[in-house]
Amino acid sequence: MTWLLALSSQAVGQAPPGAVWQVSITGAIGPATADHMIRSLATANTAGASLVLLQIDTPGGLDTAMRDMIKAVLASPIPVIGYVAPSGSRAASAGTYILYATHIAAMAPGTNLGAATPVQIGSPGVPSLPRGDAPEESPDGDAAPGPEAHQPGTAMEHKIINDAVAYLRGLAELRGRNAEWAERAVREGASLTASAALEQGVIDLVSTSREELLATVHGRTVQLGDHSATLDTETATVYEHPMDWRSEFLAVITNPNIAYLLMLAGIYGLLIEFYNPGVGLPGVVGAVSLLLAMYAFQVLPISYAGLGLILLGIALMAAEAFAPSFGILGLGGIVAFVFGSIMLMDTQLPAYQIAMPMIVAITVFSAALLIFALGMLARSRRRALVSGAEHLLGQRAVVQRCQGDEVYVWLEGELWQANCNSALAVEDEVEVTALHGLTLEVRKLEGSASDD
């Protein structure tokens, strides 16, 4: 709470009261974008801003993040203007919903919006509606069952589509915009240019610049809950509110590729620490990385089946290294790891899927570790014994002391009593042929000191 107040105080010091706060929404909409926009609205209200200008350029994003942003806009005590800009930008998919939710919707020339059909989340087996094959409209306005209604999965698909239609139509009716086209944008994936959107009543304004937009909306009245407010933007100062370090950090760790690497770094770090206890660094890095990954997964659409397969794959590969099965466990682990990585992100949005080259690279790295472990195992099996009494056979020793019939030889830093069929003298070299308890059976080597 202290750091949030500090951020608010900093913003208040930079922007004068009554300023227009510009908040940019660029790129795919996700947890970081939602966090930035929601906190910006709260901070702008604390700073006494006259209104917030959302400059939008997005291909869409996650449904949960979009709905959190729309809730913040609908509950905002200050007006919010949505502006698709600059030219060449778009408010596609989730961006269309957010633009519909704003009190005033505007676009720059050369921009577009629409294609608001929801992408399937959590049901990868459900077929998507082909474009142009949307369900026909019944006389009462509801979607009539199409020819695909009998196919498996279509009922779930229609639930998702109808929920999105109702949501966008509700926003359109709240703001007095074209609800019929909103339904087409969801059912058929329809899109519009800025000029066509203005003609069909989807947006309120087309403005070539921010300054023109603020001059045009001056004096307009918007509804804020149970009361109305008149916009005064003729001489308002514009403050461009940047994304702070918290949102930037959240954007980094909620990148699916980064979250994936953090999870693997955490698991491998803990495995190394358990294998070599007392090192410290791998365990600390692994624990921190794993906690960051778990936080990222909390706000990302992940498949727990995919996560389980990844953990199973790593466990099988680790078992191959600790309890070798000559590749059976390791091969099964690699297969489980690959399928789990592909299934981990439970969404079809390209911006929130793990890159296939990264999956391949991590799999090759894990397989290389497995091959290295198997190679070490093979070499250890071919190596001569280095423990137990049997490894003394064939070793060479030097006679250290002769006391009557007792002979002692020096072998591997120890004195051993030895028996030999030949006469021995101090400094003679012998070879161990057998072991009886603590007594060695040796034979005299040619060229020993007593031969001279």
N, C-alpha and C positions, 0 to 999 in steps of 0.2 A: 504494500500500500504506500509506503514511503517513496519508493522510486516512481510510482504512478503519479503521486502528487508533485514530485520533482519534475517529471516530464510536463505535467500540466502547467506548472509555474513557468517552465522554460518557454512553452508555447505562448502563454499569456504575455510574456515579456517580448516576444518577437512580433506578435500580431496585435494591432490596436483593437480596442472594442469596436464592434460594428463592422469589422472587416469581412470580406467574402473569403472563406476557406476553400481552397482547391485541393481535392484529394484525388490522386490518380489511381485508377484500377487498370493495370496492364498485365497482359499475359494470362495464363490459366488461373482460374479462380480456385483457391484452396484455403487451407487453414491460415496461412500467413496473410493472404489478401483479406480474408474476413477479419482477422485480428486487427490488422492495420486500419481498415475502414471503420470498424465498430468503435475502437478506441479513439479514432480521429473525430468521430461524431460527438463522443462524450467530451473530449477535450475542447472541441470548438464551442460546445454549449457552455462549458465552464469559462472559456475565454470571452464570452459575450459576442460571438460571431453573429452576423445578420443572416447568413445562409451558408450552406455548404454546396460547392459545385463538384460533382463527381464526374471526372473526365474518364470516359470508358473506352477501352480498346482491348477486347478479350475474345478468344474463340470459344469460351465456355469454361466449365469446370465442374467441381463436385457439388452434388445436390445439397448436402448438409451445410457446406460453407455458404452456398447461395442463399439458402433459407435463413441462416443466421444474419446475413447482411440485410435481407429484405425486412426481417423483424426489426432490426435497428433503424432502418429508414422509416418504417411505418410508425415506430414509437418515438421518432426524433421530435424534440420540442422546437426545433428550428427548421425552416424549409430546406429541402434538398432538391437540387436541380441535377438531372442526368444529362450529360452532353457527350455524344459519341464524336470524338475528335482525336487528332487532326484528320484531314482528308486521307482516305485510304484505310481508316480504322473500321472496326466492326463491333457490334454488340450481338454476337451470335450465342445461341443456346442459353446458358445461364445469364449472359449479359442482357438478353431480351427481357427476362423476368425482372432483373434489377432496374432496367430502364422503365418498364411499366410501373414499378413501385414508386418511382420518384414523383415529387409533386409537380414538376415541370419536366417534360422530356424534349430534348433538342438533339439535332444531329448536324454535323458539318456536311457540306456538299462532297460527294464522292465516298460516302460511308454507307454501310448497310446494317440491317439487323434481321433477326429471324432464326430459322433452323432450330426451333426450340423443342424438337422431339427428344425426350429423355433417353440417355444412354443407359442400357441395362446395367444395374449394379446388384451383385449378389445372386444373379441367376444366369450364368453364362450359357446354360443350355437352352434358354428361351430364344427362339428365332426372332429377329427384328422384322418390323413391318417394311416391306419394300416401298420405296418412294413411289408415290402415285397410286398405291394400292391401299389407301386408307379406308377404314370402314365407311359405308354409305350412311348418310344422314336419314334418320326416320322422320316422319312428319312432326313429331313432338320435340325434335331438336336433339334427341339422344342418339348415340352411335348405335346403328343397327348392326347386328352380327354379319360379318362379311363371309366370303367363301372359306376363309381359313379358320372359322370359329370352331370347327370340329377337330382341328389339329392339336396335338399335345403342346401345352405351354401357352396357347393363345389366350386363355383366360387370365393368366398372370400378366401377360403383356397388355391386355386391355385394361386391367386394373391400374397398371403403371401409367398408361397413356391417359386414361380418364381422370386420374388423380392430378396429373400435370395440367390437363385441360381446365379442370375446375379451379386449380390454383391460379393460373394465368388469367382466366376469365374473371375471377374474383378481383384481381388487381386492376384489370381493365375497367370493370364496373365501378370500383372505388375511385379511380381517377378520371372517369368519364371518357375513356378511349375505346377504340374499335375492338369489341370483344369477339366479333365473328372472325376477324382476321387473326386474333390471338389464338383461337381454336385451330384455325388452319395451320398456323405456325407450329403447333404441337402435333396435330394429326398427320399433316402432309409435309412438314419440314419447310414450309413456305418462307421466303425471304423477300425483303423490300429494300429498294434504294431510299435515300433520304427524301427525295422529292415525292416518290410514290407513297412513302410512309406519311408524309404531310397531307397529301391529297386524300388518303383513306382514313385519316383521323387516328393514326397509330401514335403519332408524336404531336407536339404542340408547335414546334418552331424548327426552322432551318436557318442556321447562322454560320457565317463564314469564319467568324473569329469569336474569341471569348469576350472581347470588348463589345462587339455587336450584340452578342447574346445578353450581356448584362444591361445594355441600354434598352433592349427590346422588352425585357421582363420588368423594367422599372414601373412601379405602380400597379402591378398585377396582384390579385388577391388569391391566396392559396388556403386550403383548409388544413388545419393542424389539430387533429382530434376533434374536440368539441368547440373549438374556436377558430377564427380565421385570422390571417396576418397579411398585411400589405407589404410588398417588397420595395425596399428603398436601395437601389443599386446605382443611382446616377453618379454619385461621387464616392462610392465605396472603394476601399483599398483591397486589392487581391493579395492574399497570403497563400503561397504554395506550401502546403504542409508535407514535409518529406517523410518517408518511411524510416522509423527509428531503428536502433540496433536490435531491439527485441524482436521486431517483426522481421528484420533481415536475417537474424539468427534462426528464427522459426522457419523462414523460407528455405534456408539451407538444409536444416535437419529433416524437414518434411519433404524434401526432394526424394522420391522413391529410391533412386540410385544411391544417394547418400545414406538414407536410413538402412538400406540393404547392406552397405559396406560397414556401417556402424555395428549392425547386429553381428556380422561375421567377425569383425575385429574383436567384439566383446566375447564371443564364444571361443575363438581361438586363443585370445589372451588368457582367459580363465583355464583353458585346457593346458596351456604351457605352464601356468602357475601351479596347477595341481600336479603336473608331471615333474616340475622342478620347484618344490616348495621352498620359500625363503628368498626367491629372487626379488619379488615385490613389484617391479615395474610392469610386467605383463598383467599381473592381477589387477593393479590399480587402473591401468589403461583399459583393460577388458571390462571391468565393472562400470566405469564411467561411460564407455561406449555402449554397453548393453542397456544401461538406464536411459541414455539419450535415444537409442533405437526404440525402446519400449514406449517412450513418450511420443515419438513420431508415429509409431504404429497405432497409438491410441486415437489419433485424429485422421489417420489415413484409412481408406477402405481396403483392409487386408483380408485375405482368406486364411482362416485358422487351419484349414486343411493343408494349404500350401506351407504355412509356417511349421506345422507338425512334420511334414515331409522333409523340410530343410533340417530340422533338428534331428530327425531320424537318420537322414543321410550323414550328417556330421558324426552322430553317435556310432554308426556302422563303420565309418572310415577310421574313427578313433579306436574302435574295437579291433579293427584290422591291425593297427599299429601296436596295440598292447597285447592282443591275443590273436596272433596271425592265423588266418585260415587259408593262406595261399591264394588270396584274391577274391574269394566268394563274398565275404562281408564288404570288402572295399568296393567291388563292382556294384553290389546292391546299394551301397551308400551313395555312389556317384549317380546312379539312376534316380534314386529318391531325391537327391539334392537338385538335380536339373529340373525335374518335374515340379518340385516344390518352389523353386525360384520362378518358374514360368507362371505358376498359379498364385504367387504371393499377393499381387495386387488384384483385388477383386473388382476391377472396373475395365471398361473398354476404352476409356479416355487415353489417347496416346501420351498426353503430358504426365499421366500418373501410372505409367507402366515402366517396369525395369528394362533397361536396354539389353537386347539380346547379346551384343558383343561383351557386355560386362558379365552376363551369366556365363558365357563361354569361357571368358578369361578366368573367372573365379573357379569354374569347374576344372579347367586345365591345371590351375595352381594346386587345387586340392588333390587332383589325380597325380600330379608330380610328387607331392608330399607322400602319397600312398606308395607310389613306385619306389621312392627313396627308402621308405620304411621297409618295404619288401626286400629291396636290395641289401640293406643292412642285415636283415634276417638271414638271407641266403649266405652272405659272407660269414656271419657268426656261426652258422652250422658247419661250414667248411673249415673253420679255424680250429687249430689244435686246442686241446683242453688246457686251461691255465689254472684250474683249481682241483683239489682232491689229490690223493696219493698217486693216481694213475699217470698224472702228467710227469712224474719223476722218471718213469721208464725211458731209457735211452739218453738221459741227461749225463753229462760228463762232470766228474768231480776230481778233486785233488786230495791226496792223502795228507792229513794234517798232523796226525799223531799215531805212533805205534807203541803200545804198552804190552809187551809180551805177545799173547795171542789176540789181544784186542786191537783192532784197527779203527780209527775214526777218520772220516773224510769230511771235507768242507763242501757243502752243497747248498746253494741259494741262501747264504748267510747263516747256515746252521751246521752244527757238528752232528754227523750221523754215524752210528756204529755200522761197520761193514764186514762182510765175509767174502773171501776170495779164494779160489783154488790155487792161485799163484802167490808166491812170496811178495810182499809189498814193503815199500820203504817210503819215508817222508818225501813229499813232492812228486810221487808217482801219480800219473793220470789214469783214471779208471772210468768205466761206463756202467751205469746202473742197468742190471738185467732183470731184477725181481725185487719184490718188497715183501718182507715177512714181519708184520707188526711194525716195530720201530728199527728193524735191522735191514740194511740194504744188502742185496746180492750183487756183487760187481765183478767185472772182469778187467784185467790189466791191459792197458793199451800199449801197443808197440811204440817205442821211442820214449818210454818213461825215463825218469831220472836214474832209477836203479839199473836200467840197461846200460847206461853210460858207465 
